[in-house]
Amino acid sequence: MEFVFAPPPVTSLAVRGMAARFPVRRVYCVGRNYAAHAIEMGFDPDREPPFFFQKNPDNLVPGGGDVPYPPLTQDLHHEIELVAALGEGGRDIPRDRALDHVFGYAVGIDLTRRDLQGVCKKMGRPWEVGKAFEHSAPCSEIVPAAEIGHPDAGDIHLDVNGARRQEGDLNQLIWKLPEVIEHLSGLFTLAAGDLIFTGTPAGVGPVVAGDTLTGSVAGVGGIAVRIV
Ligand code: MN
């Protein structure tokens, strides 16, 4: 096939124990999926239906590393998250079959221009300027579910310059991953290569240039990012 210019490269993540990489198709994110975080953001966590937003695949920072402080914000926040990576897709996937579609898991940071997101919320506007900007989605290598199973409990935390900022447990997810996949696949046709950032525990806060962020999810791995 001939293109009028070179097509953009496929964004991909390393897979632990494999030479082949995981090609990313879409990046979905779940909003307010830990009660303590919903409360700190000023919302009632009582199982409102899950809601979703997206980042762009080329917003990923594969493996972490340096992240330039983004433009037009004074309030860049960290959100540590368990990321599910789909190896199969479909529509209307029932929760009891949902985990069969998961290839593996990673540790991601949903970086957020909180001030710009706040304006979007107040004005009833979409969230992209707060969420889907360059380098907004650092993500670790993927660990295959074939190796570690499907983590549904265990520590998730993030430190900034060695001080604990966020801490939670995967068992605190309001909407569990099978339910997330069920809802999401009712809204969209999912496919292999889709990532799902599953939400962040309490303790989100601002970072500045020079900060080092280290996060981890028990049984999955860790990620380190330096804001430059
Ligand atoms: Mn998030």
Residues whose N, C-alpha, C, O or C-beta is under 5 A from the ligand:
A	BS01	MN	V30 E79 D110 G199 T200
